[in-house]
Amino acid sequence: MAGRLLLAAGGTGGHMFPAQALAEILKAEGWDIAMMTDARGRRHSTRIPADPIIEVQAASISPRRPIKAVGGVLQLAKGVRQAKAFIRDWKPDVVVGFGGYPAFPAMRAAQSLKLPTILHEQNAVLGRVNRVFAAKAKHVVSGFEDLARVHPKANVICLGNPLREQIVQAVPEKYEAPISKINLLIVGGSLGARSLSKVLPKAICSLPIELREQLHVTQQVTSDEILNARRAYNTFWVSYNCETFFSNIETHLAAAHFVIARAGASSVSEIALMGKPSLLIPLAIAMDDHQTANARSLERLGAADILPESEFTPKAVTDILQDRLNDSNWLNSAAASARTLGRPNAAHDLAQLVIRAVN
């Protein structure tokens, strides 16, 4: 039986992509879907099959800035009133929240009105908004096996992170360590790409010439650094493809022999699903250091190295690459270990959980 779903998600791609994956599956099953977010989230929602999409008042609250925090509380209170009015009118059967402060009004309103709620946490550390509602939620769905900062009464189930269908469809059948040509993929998040753009070309150009000649580097570079990166690779005769954005990132992931990336939830989950050895540089300013926690899921299995931002220098990266790219046994073993964490059915499993919660 099809139902009515209200999605609630923050305004970044990390929150919105899993919401999109769930919405696409349930929409195909005949569900009516609405979404509640803020103005920033509205810009990320163009591909989400939800109608209506409602903007509510939302603001982050930082105890370090008490005056701004008071304003944030007032905004959230207004958002909760908006959310209650919409829920009473639209009458959803279930509300699913994906974290971020824009999800707060819908989750607060839903729980106060005794509606069933489900939370999805993408990271290995429960986000601050999800912590508020975890104990009363029907389920807390985690993207990683280990979930820190979770309420002891929360009903936690690990289903993985729903990924875009084009990523799932592009997963290669097996990993083969490079024989001559080495495809090195470098991707950085919107917040963390700048230092990767500066440091990694220097590191790669410092590799021994016999290794540089084998490399083909595909790198996401910030617009202010792209000319410098291209100039460096040209100077040191490194084959490269540098762009500010790759619309077909799944193709590059599938072809990669080694990946260097930040450790956002989607990045780590995509690397695991693709079965790729990696070097992960967690973003130091990430809330509650959740990127390091995400990265440890692969490091524990010997599938990735973690390089803290405090140690992220060209020499450190050069040493790691020289060691790892010359070791076919490690590359094959790391790839196999990474693949064991992949969850290609995460979106479908979450959809089934939502259906059961209503029925």
Residue pairs with C-beta under 8 A, 6 or more apart in sequence:
1 358
1 359
2 29
2 30
2 31
2 32
3 31
3 32
3 93
3 94
3 355
3 358
4 31
4 32
4 33
4 34
4 90
4 91
4 92
4 93
4 94
5 23
5 26
5 31
5 32
5 33
5 34
5 92
5 93
5 94
5 95
5 96
5 354
6 33
6 34
6 35
6 36
6 87
6 90
6 92
6 94
6 95
6 96
6 106
6 110
7 19
7 22
7 23
7 33
7 34
7 35
7 36
7 48
7 50
7 95
7 96
7 97
7 98
8 35
8 36
8 37
8 95
8 96
8 97
8 98
8 102
8 103
8 105
8 106
8 107
9 15
9 16
9 18
9 19
9 35
9 37
9 41
9 97
9 98
9 99
9 100
9 102
9 103
10 16
10 37
10 38
10 41
10 98
10 99
10 100
10 101
10 102
10 103
10 129
11 37
11 38
11 39
11 40
11 41
11 42
11 43
11 44
11 100
11 102
12 40
12 41
12 44
12 100
12 190
13 44
13 190
13 266
14 122
14 264
14 265
14 266
15 41
15 98
15 99
15 100
15 103
15 122
16 37
16 41
16 44
16 45
16 48
16 98
17 162
17 163
17 164
17 266
18 98
18 120
18 122
18 161
18 162
18 347
18 350
19 35
19 48
19 96
19 98
20 47
20 48
20 164
21 162
21 163
21 164
21 165
21 346
21 347
21 350
22 96
22 120
22 162
22 347
22 350
22 351
22 354
23 33
23 35
23 48
23 49
23 50
24 49
24 165
24 347
25 347
25 348
25 351
26 33
26 351
26 354
26 355
27 33
27 49
29 351
29 355
33 49
33 50
33 51
34 50
34 51
34 52
34 53
34 54
34 86
34 90
34 92
35 45
35 48
35 50
35 52
35 53
35 54
36 53
36 54
36 56
36 83
36 86
36 102
36 103
36 105
36 106
37 44
37 45
37 53
37 54
37 55
37 56
37 102
37 103
38 55
38 56
38 57
38 58
38 101
38 102
39 55
40 102
41 55
41 100
41 102
42 53
42 55
45 53
54 82
54 86
56 79
56 82
56 83
56 102
56 105
56 106
57 75
57 76
57 78
57 79
57 82
57 105
58 75
58 76
58 79
58 101
58 102
58 104
58 105
59 71
59 72
59 75
59 76
59 101
60 72
60 101
61 69
61 72
61 73
61 76
61 101
62 68
62 69
62 72
63 69
72 101
76 101
76 104
76 105
76 108
79 104
79 105
80 104
80 105
80 108
80 109
80 112
82 105
83 105
83 106
83 108
83 109
83 110
84 109
84 112
84 113
87 95
87 106
87 109
87 110
87 113
87 115
88 113
92 110
92 115
93 115
93 116
93 358
94 115
94 116
94 117
94 118
94 354
94 357
94 358
95 106
95 107
95 110
95 115
95 116
95 117
95 118
96 117
96 118
96 119
96 120
96 354
97 103
97 106
97 107
97 117
97 118
97 119
97 120
97 129
97 130
97 133
98 119
98 120
98 122
99 119
99 120
99 121
99 122
99 127
99 129
99 130
100 127
100 129
101 129
103 129
104 129
104 132
107 117
107 119
107 129
107 132
107 133
108 132
108 133
110 117
111 117
111 133
111 136
111 137
116 138
116 357
116 358
117 133
117 136
117 137
117 138
118 137
118 138
118 139
118 140
118 141
118 353
118 354
118 357
119 130
119 133
119 134
119 137
119 139
119 140
119 141
120 141
120 143
120 162
120 350
121 127
121 130
121 140
121 141
121 142
121 143
121 147
122 143
122 161
122 265
122 266
123 143
123 144
123 265
123 290
123 291
123 293
123 294
124 142
124 143
124 144
124 146
124 147
124 148
124 265
124 290
124 293
124 294
124 296
124 297
125 147
125 148
125 149
125 287
125 288
125 289
125 290
125 293
126 134
126 140
126 147
126 148
126 149
126 150
127 287
127 290
128 287
128 288
130 140
131 149
131 150
131 151
134 140
134 150
134 151
134 153
134 154
135 151
135 153
135 154
137 154
137 155
138 155
138 357
139 155
139 156
139 157
139 353
139 357
140 147
140 150
140 154
140 155
140 156
140 157
141 156
141 157
141 158
141 159
141 350
141 353
142 156
142 157
142 158
142 159
143 158
143 159
143 160
143 161
143 265
143 269
143 346
144 158
144 265
144 293
144 294
144 297
145 158
145 297
146 293
146 297
147 156
147 158
148 288
148 293
149 288
150 156
157 353
159 343
159 346
159 349
159 350
159 353
160 269
160 343
160 345
160 346
160 349
161 265
161 266
161 269
161 343
161 346
162 346
162 347
162 350
163 266
163 269
163 270
163 273
163 344
163 346
163 347
164 250
166 250
167 249
167 250
167 253
167 270
167 273
167 274
168 273
168 344
169 250
170 250
170 251
170 253
170 254
170 274
171 254
171 273
171 274
171 275
171 342
171 344
172 254
172 274
172 275
174 275
175 275
175 276
175 331
175 332
175 335
175 336
175 339
177 257
177 328
177 331
177 332
177 335
178 214
178 257
178 325
178 328
178 331
180 214
181 214
181 216
182 211
182 214
182 215
182 216
182 257
182 258
182 325
183 216
183 218
183 252
183 255
183 256
183 257
183 258
184 204
184 215
184 216
184 217
184 218
184 256
184 257
184 258
184 259
184 260
184 321
184 325
185 218
185 219
185 252
185 253
185 255
185 256
185 258
185 259
185 260
185 261
185 276
186 196
186 200
186 217
186 218
186 219
186 220
186 259
186 260
186 261
187 219
187 220
187 246
187 249
187 259
187 260
187 261
187 262
187 267
188 194
188 196
188 197
188 220
188 222
188 261
188 262
189 262
189 264
189 267
189 283
191 283
191 285
192 262
192 281
192 283
193 220
193 221
193 222
194 222
194 224
194 225
195 309
195 312
196 220
196 260
196 262
196 281
197 219
197 221
197 222
197 225
197 226
197 229
198 225
198 228
199 312
199 313
199 314
199 317
200 219
200 260
200 317
201 219
201 228
201 229
201 232
201 233
202 232
202 314
203 314
203 315
203 316
203 317
203 318
203 321
204 212
204 215
204 217
204 233
204 236
204 238
204 317
204 318
204 321
205 212
205 232
205 233
205 235
205 236
205 238
206 314
206 315
206 318
207 215
207 318
207 321
207 322
208 322
209 237
211 321
211 322
211 325
211 326
212 236
212 237
212 238
213 237
215 238
215 239
216 239
216 240
216 241
217 233
217 238
217 239
217 240
217 241
217 242
218 240
218 241
218 246
218 252
218 256
219 229
219 240
219 241
219 242
219 243
220 243
220 244
220 245
220 246
221 229
221 242
221 243
221 244
222 244
223 244
226 242
226 243
226 244
229 240
229 242
230 240
230 242
232 238
233 239
233 240
233 242
246 252
253 259
253 270
253 271
253 274
253 276
254 274
256 274
256 276
257 276
257 277
257 325
257 331
258 276
258 277
258 278
258 279
258 321
258 324
258 325
258 331
259 271
259 276
259 277
259 278
259 279
260 278
260 279
260 280
260 281
260 317
261 267
261 271
261 278
261 279
261 280
261 281
262 280
262 281
262 282
262 283
262 291
263 280
263 281
263 282
263 283
263 291
263 292
263 294
263 295
263 306
264 283
264 291
264 294
265 290
265 294
268 280
268 294
268 295
268 297
268 298
269 342
269 343
269 346
271 278
271 298
271 304
271 338
272 297
272 298
272 303
272 338
272 339
272 341
272 342
272 343
273 339
273 342
273 343
273 344
274 338
274 339
274 342
275 335
275 336
275 338
275 339
275 342
276 335
276 338
277 303
277 304
277 324
277 330
277 331
277 334
277 335
277 338
278 298
278 303
278 304
278 305
278 334
278 338
279 304
279 305
279 307
279 317
279 320
279 321
279 324
280 291
280 295
280 298
280 299
280 304
280 305
280 306
280 307
281 306
281 307
281 308
281 309
281 312
282 289
282 291
282 292
282 294
282 295
282 306
282 308
282 309
283 291
283 309
284 308
284 309
284 310
286 292
292 306
292 308
295 304
295 306
296 306
297 341
298 304
298 337
298 338
298 341
299 305
299 306
301 337
301 338
301 340
301 341
302 333
302 334
302 337
303 334
303 335
303 337
303 338
303 341
304 334
304 338
305 320
305 324
307 316
307 317
307 320
324 330
324 331
325 331
343 349
